[in-house]
Amino acid sequence: MSDELARMLVDRALLEGDFLLRSGKRSTWYLDKYRFETEPEVLRELGDALAGAVLEHEPDAIRLAGPALGGVALAAAASLSSGLPFIIVRGETKEYGTANRIEGPFEPGELVCLLEDVVTTGGALAEAVSALRDEGLVVRNAVCVVDREEGGSDALARLGVRLRALFRAEGLLELRKTAAKRHG
């Protein structure tokens, strides 16, 4: 993956401090997805990289799927880059309007590739996989921007889904260390 894209993520979105993660774990670092998903330059590069990963690892995918909220901007960017349509996976079925959990048109039996921002334990992606499969969609692969390498890949493997990461936490943290030494 692009060294320049990795530097953009580290420079713009890698924060240090004391953070509570969605998984309930505490961490001394946090990759703030909104700091990279809201920047057109970074989002464009991520869309291209995610589209490339889908083409490489799930070339027969009919659609992309992005869990709300963080996966939606990434799915939209990858959709624009790849030409594949996308669907949105809500955290829960909405109680109004169409009462859908999966937003956007699809047909049961279609192969989708799931996109996500940061994966820690894989809990949110596992829920998205279940929601997609409940609607008759086929999910074999997921692509994330960053794998924190804290069990997410194993959790998805238990569901028969392979996690592909554009970047691993270890590599981004090492890049941050190297940059700090050069500037320090």
LUMRO-791419 format. One record per residue (C-alpha): x, y negated, z; chain; residue in three letters. Coordinates in steps of 0.25 Angstrom, whole numbers. Each point is the difference from the previous one (the first is absolute). Layout:
N
+-------+-------+-------+-------+------+
|    c1 |    c2 |    c3 | kette | rest |
+-------+-------+-------+-------+------+
|     X |     Y |     Z |     A |  ala |
...
+-------+-------+-------+-------+------+
# end
This chain:
184
+-------+-------+-------+-------+------+
|    c1 |    c2 |    c3 | kette | rest |
+-------+-------+-------+-------+------+
|     0 |     0 |     0 |     A |  met |
|     4 |   -14 |    -2 |     A |  ser |
|    11 |    -6 |     9 |     A |  asp |
|    -6 |   -14 |    -3 |     A |  glu |
|   -14 |     5 |     5 |     A |  leu |
|     5 |     6 |    12 |     A |  ala |
|     7 |   -13 |     4 |     A |  arg |
|   -13 |    -8 |    -3 |     A |  met |
|    -7 |     9 |    10 |     A |  leu |
|    11 |    -1 |    11 |     A |  val |
|     1 |   -15 |    -2 |     A |  asp |
|   -14 |    -3 |     0 |     A |  arg |
|    -7 |    10 |     8 |     A |  ala |
|     9 |     8 |    10 |     A |  leu |
|    -2 |    -6 |    14 |     A |  leu |
|     7 |     3 |    13 |     A |  glu |
|    -6 |     0 |    13 |     A |  gly |
|   -10 |     9 |     8 |     A |  asp |
|   -11 |     5 |    -8 |     A |  phe |
|   -12 |     9 |     3 |     A |  leu |
|    -2 |     9 |   -13 |     A |  leu |
|   -14 |     5 |    -5 |     A |  arg |
|     5 |    14 |     5 |     A |  ser |
|     1 |    -5 |    14 |     A |  gly |
|    15 |     0 |     0 |     A |  lys |
|     9 |   -12 |     4 |     A |  arg |
|    11 |    -4 |   -10 |     A |  ser |
|    11 |   -10 |     0 |     A |  thr |
|    -2 |    -3 |   -14 |     A |  trp |
|   -13 |    -2 |    -9 |     A |  tyr |
|    -2 |    -1 |   -15 |     A |  leu |
|   -11 |   -11 |    -1 |     A |  asp |
|    -7 |     5 |   -13 |     A |  lys |
|    -7 |   -13 |    -1 |     A |  tyr |
|    13 |    -8 |    -2 |     A |  arg |
|     2 |     9 |   -12 |     A |  phe |
|   -14 |     2 |    -5 |     A |  glu |
|    -3 |   -15 |    -1 |     A |  thr |
|    12 |    -4 |    -7 |     A |  glu |
|    -2 |     1 |   -15 |     A |  pro |
|    15 |     2 |    -4 |     A |  glu |
|     1 |    12 |    10 |     A |  val |
|   -14 |     5 |    -3 |     A |  leu |
|     3 |     0 |   -15 |     A |  arg |
|    13 |     8 |     2 |     A |  glu |
|    -7 |    10 |    10 |     A |  leu |
|   -12 |     2 |   -10 |     A |  gly |
|    10 |     4 |   -11 |     A |  asp |
|     8 |     9 |     9 |     A |  ala |
|   -13 |     7 |     5 |     A |  leu |
|    -5 |     2 |   -14 |     A |  ala |
|    14 |     6 |    -4 |     A |  gly |
|    -1 |     9 |    12 |     A |  ala |
|   -14 |     5 |    -3 |     A |  val |
|     4 |     2 |   -15 |     A |  leu |
|    12 |     8 |     5 |     A |  glu |
|    -7 |     8 |    11 |     A |  his |
|   -15 |     1 |    -4 |     A |  glu |
|     0 |    -2 |   -15 |     A |  pro |
|   -14 |     6 |    -2 |     A |  asp |
|    -6 |   -10 |    10 |     A |  ala |
|   -13 |    -6 |    -5 |     A |  ile |
|    -1 |   -11 |    11 |     A |  arg |
|     8 |    -6 |    11 |     A |  leu |
|    -6 |    -1 |    14 |     A |  ala |
|     3 |   -10 |    11 |     A |  gly |
|    -4 |     0 |    14 |     A |  pro |
|    -6 |   -13 |     6 |     A |  ala |
|     6 |    -9 |     3 |     A |  leu |
|    15 |     1 |    -3 |     A |  gly |
|    -1 |    10 |   -12 |     A |  gly |
|   -10 |    -9 |    -8 |     A |  val |
|    10 |   -10 |    -4 |     A |  ala |
|    10 |    10 |    -4 |     A |  leu |
|   -10 |     9 |    -7 |     A |  ala |
|    -4 |   -13 |    -8 |     A |  ala |
|    14 |    -3 |    -4 |     A |  ala |
|     3 |    14 |    -4 |     A |  ala |
|   -13 |     0 |    -8 |     A |  ser |
|     4 |   -12 |    -7 |     A |  leu |
|    14 |     6 |    -3 |     A |  ser |
|    -5 |    14 |    -4 |     A |  ser |
|   -13 |    -3 |    -6 |     A |  gly |
|    -6 |    11 |     9 |     A |  leu |
|   -13 |    -5 |     7 |     A |  pro |
|    -1 |     1 |    15 |     A |  phe |
|    -9 |     3 |    11 |     A |  ile |
|    -1 |    -5 |    14 |     A |  ile |
|    -1 |     9 |    13 |     A |  val |
|    -7 |    -7 |    11 |     A |  arg |
|     4 |     3 |    14 |     A |  gly |
|   -15 |     4 |     2 |     A |  glu |
|   -13 |     1 |    -8 |     A |  thr |
|    -6 |   -14 |     0 |     A |  lys |
|   -13 |    -2 |     6 |     A |  glu |
|    -6 |    -9 |   -11 |     A |  tyr |
|    -2 |    -2 |   -15 |     A |  gly |
|     5 |    13 |    -7 |     A |  thr |
|     4 |     7 |    13 |     A |  ala |
|    13 |     5 |    -6 |     A |  asn |
|    13 |     4 |     6 |     A |  arg |
|     7 |     1 |   -14 |     A |  ile |
|    -2 |   -13 |    -8 |     A |  glu |
|     1 |     0 |   -15 |     A |  gly |
|    -5 |    10 |   -11 |     A |  pro |
|     6 |    14 |     0 |     A |  phe |
|    -5 |    14 |    -4 |     A |  glu |
|     2 |    12 |    10 |     A |  pro |
|    11 |     9 |    -5 |     A |  gly |
|     9 |   -12 |    -4 |     A |  glu |
|    15 |     0 |     4 |     A |  leu |
|     4 |   -12 |     8 |     A |  val |
|    13 |    -5 |     5 |     A |  cys |
|    -1 |    -6 |    14 |     A |  leu |
|     8 |   -13 |     2 |     A |  leu |
|     4 |    -6 |    14 |     A |  glu |
|     9 |   -10 |     6 |     A |  asp |
|     7 |     5 |    12 |     A |  val |
|    -1 |    15 |     5 |     A |  val |
|     3 |     3 |    15 |     A |  thr |
|    -7 |    13 |     5 |     A |  thr |
|    -9 |     1 |   -13 |     A |  gly |
|   -13 |    -1 |     8 |     A |  gly |
|    -6 |   -11 |    -9 |     A |  ala |
|     4 |     7 |   -12 |     A |  leu |
|    -6 |    13 |     5 |     A |  ala |
|   -13 |    -7 |     2 |     A |  glu |
|     0 |    -5 |   -14 |     A |  ala |
|     3 |    13 |    -6 |     A |  val |
|   -12 |     6 |     8 |     A |  ser |
|    -9 |   -11 |    -5 |     A |  ala |
|     4 |     2 |   -15 |     A |  leu |
|    -1 |    15 |     1 |     A |  arg |
|   -14 |    -1 |     7 |     A |  asp |
|    -4 |    -7 |   -13 |     A |  glu |
|     6 |    11 |    -9 |     A |  gly |
|    12 |    -7 |    -4 |     A |  leu |
|    14 |     7 |    -1 |     A |  val |
|    12 |    -5 |     7 |     A |  val |
|    13 |     6 |    -1 |     A |  arg |
|    10 |   -11 |     2 |     A |  asn |
|     1 |   -13 |     7 |     A |  ala |
|    10 |   -11 |    -2 |     A |  val |
|     4 |   -10 |    10 |     A |  cys |
|     9 |   -13 |     0 |     A |  val |
|     7 |     5 |    13 |     A |  val |
|     0 |    13 |     8 |     A |  asp |
|     4 |    -3 |    14 |     A |  arg |
|     4 |    15 |     1 |     A |  glu |
|    -8 |     2 |    13 |     A |  glu |
|    -8 |    12 |    -5 |     A |  gly |
|    -9 |    -5 |   -11 |     A |  gly |
|     6 |     9 |   -10 |     A |  ser |
|    -3 |    12 |     8 |     A |  asp |
|   -14 |    -4 |     4 |     A |  ala |
|    -3 |    -2 |   -15 |     A |  leu |
|     7 |    13 |    -4 |     A |  ala |
|   -10 |     8 |     9 |     A |  arg |
|   -11 |    -6 |    -8 |     A |  leu |
|     7 |     5 |   -13 |     A |  gly |
|     4 |   -15 |    -4 |     A |  val |
|    14 |    -3 |    -3 |     A |  arg |
|     5 |   -14 |     5 |     A |  leu |
|     9 |    -8 |   -10 |     A |  arg |
|     7 |   -12 |     6 |     A |  ala |
|     6 |   -12 |    -8 |     A |  leu |
|     8 |    -3 |    12 |     A |  phe |
|     4 |     7 |    13 |     A |  arg |
|     1 |    -7 |    13 |     A |  ala |
|    14 |     4 |     2 |     A |  glu |
|     5 |    -6 |   -13 |     A |  gly |
|    -7 |   -13 |     3 |     A |  leu |
|     5 |    -1 |    14 |     A |  leu |
|    14 |     3 |    -5 |     A |  glu |
|    -1 |   -11 |   -11 |     A |  leu |
|    -4 |   -10 |    11 |     A |  arg |
|    12 |     4 |     9 |     A |  lys |
|     9 |    -2 |   -12 |     A |  thr |
|    -6 |   -13 |    -4 |     A |  ala |
|     2 |    -5 |    15 |     A |  ala |
|    14 |     4 |     0 |     A |  lys |
|     3 |    -8 |   -13 |     A |  arg |
|    -7 |   -12 |     6 |     A |  his |
|     4 |     1 |    14 |     A |  gly |
+-------+-------+-------+-------+------+
# end
